[in-house]
Amino acid sequence: MLLRRFFRVAMPQILGVALEYCAEHLLIHLDDPSLEIQSSVFGTVSALACLDESAASVIANKIRGVQASHRDPALCDKLIQGMSARR
């Protein structure tokens, strides 16, 4: 996955900012009415959360911040549970 490769080689100074930006914008689309888009976003966010412990923490915080605004928070719950299981 290209985005995952980018984050693996990104300079530490931009990694946090870029990760937060991507997570914020991807999580908007996790609530998309299209199941295909939801599935793609879910996979991308899951892959980013696997980069390292810091990435998982940033993404978990972003998920918790948007979870209440989603029509169905089930995918948010599933992402957080998946990250917790990997720890």
C-alpha positions, 0 to 999 in steps of 0.5 A, spaced: 500 500 500 503 506 497 500 510 503 503 505 508 510 506 504 510 513 505 509 513 512 514 508 513 519 513 510 517 519 512 521 524 516 519 524 523 518 531 523 512 530 518 510 524 520 505 526 526 502 532 522 501 527 515 498 522 519 493 526 523 491 529 517 490 523 513 486 520 519 481 526 520 480 526 512 479 518 512 474 518 518 470 522 514 469 517 509 468 511 514 461 514 515 460 514 507 453 511 505 457 506 500 459 500 503 465 499 498 468 506 500 467 504 508 470 498 506 476 501 503 477 506 508 476 501 514 482 497 510 486 503 510 485 506 517 487 499 519 493 499 515 496 506 518 494 503 525 499 498 524 505 502 523 507 503 530 504 504 537 504 512 536 500 511 529 495 507 533 495 512 538 494 518 534 488 514 530 485 511 536 484 518 539 482 521 532 476 515 532 474 517 539 473 524 537 469 522 531 465 516 533 459 520 536 458 523 530 457 517 525 451 514 523 453 508 526 459 507 530 460 500 529 466 501 524 469 505 529 468 500 535 471 495 530 477 499 529 479 500 536 478 493 538 482 491 532 488 496 535 487 494 542 487 486 540 494 488 537 497 491 543 
